Amino acid sequence: MNLPRVLIASTASGKADEIARDIGAKELDTEDDAVNYYLWDIENKYYKAQVMLCTTDNPLVKIDSESVEALIIYYDGRLENGTNALDEWAPLISSLSEAEVQILAWDSTIQRGNVERVLEWCAQYKFELVDFNRPEAVENQDDSEDENEKHGIDRIVEALHAHTWPNMDLKGCSTLPESGCIDIAEVDEQLQGVHLNGIHSMSQGLQLEHMLEGMMGGENADFGELFGQLLAMKEHAATLPENQRRAAAEELVTAFWKAMGGDPEEIDGLDQ
């Protein structure tokens, strides 16, 4: 099957297959001794896609790097040689450096003494660290950010759902509310709630400003580009005066609608 792929590797035997099954993929019958294959049907309110999950415990496995969109490695902190076990995967990681999703999964309760070394490794290879351990009690229950933060399989699935798959089938108008009405005021409210983190450079700001101006000037934008830049555009729009921010919100909704193949006239005047 010519499908985009997710490679799930593990330093512990059998864990990669367990992760694939927990994600919800169905195992395929193959004769490959080094790699097991699973078929995963992704469906959310935005799109559908079919993805091939490949699992292995072998750091020397050969795989076509061009088809791999995501790399997930499970690290067993109980191993005596610590993060040296991850170094065995360095050649494979290097060959898959173009994968847009890169996650290192582990359970921090297994061996807490390795936390700093694991964090250093993630910083070196630019991996997101996903902890399979979720504290039962949250010290500050009023902290909605901590309460909403996903862990383990839930976070892995969330990251994969957020990826722009090359074979995604957009749901189009089914993403609209049943009334068929887009609430521009709600989009504007979300833009107002964005807090700038100050990490964007001036050149990035100018690029985003140009993108917003392009949309307002009637240019068509690619859905993948829009989806990938959504948060950054929201941050930029938050710096605009209220009337310009509202106009940007309206044009952003229109741009997404057009990118999904919708007719702009169908949503014209919905904010009235």
Buried (B, 14 or more C-beta within 10 A) or exposed (E): EEBBBBBBBBBBEEBBBBBBBEBEBEBEEEEEEEBBBBBBEBEEEBBBBBBBBBBBBBBEBEBEBEBBBBBBBBBBBEBEEBBEBBEEBEEBBEBBEEBEBBBBBBBBEBBEEBBEBBEEBBEEBEBBBBBBEEEEEEEEEEEEEEEEEEBBBEBBBEBBBEBBBEEBEBBEBEBBEEEEEBEBEEBBEEBBEBEEEEEBEEEBBEBBBEBBEBBBEEEEBEBEEBBBBEEBBBBBBBBBEEEEBBBBBBBBBBBBBBBBEBEEEEBEEBBE
